[in-house]
Amino acid sequence: MKRKTAAKKKPPLLAGGNPQIAKADGAAPVRAYIAAIPGWKRDVGRRLDALIARTVPGVRKAVKWNSPFYGAGDVESQGWFLSFHCFTNYIKVTFFRGTSLRPPLPGLSKHKEVRYLDIREDDPQDEKLLASWIRQASELPGWVP
């Protein structure tokens, strides 16, 4: 008798096409989040994740609040330095201590130290500048929830 292979069910998408992934630590939930991102944003998510991993060796990963989070060191003392979230027309990259980064990031926040970078489908990406922001952010004390 043949066993039926259960088809992998894609996670539901929340508003703006953001994947609903359960909170969990590690690279596996981040991979699941990225795999579930729809359309062109999936490629951006893969590139962001790879750039972060290249720029911050040993980076800590997790999915929290339906978004990938990235940290350096242990969560209790170093916290999280970056996260990203999918919206309908862009991906919002959050730098939790963004006011300390140079050159300044373009996206302001209602939170004192947070700055954003919005990535749209046809935006040219300055990978060298983005890597510089990632490196700088990883060297700062992060956000501890």
Secondary structure, 3 states (H helix, E strand, C coil): CCCCCCCCCCCCECHHHCECCCCEECHHHHHHHHHHCCCHHHHHHHHHHHHHHHHCCCCEEEEECCEEEEECCCHHHHCECEEEEECCCEEEEEECCHHHCCCCCCECCCCCCCEEEEEECCCCCCHHHHHHHHHHHHCCCCECC
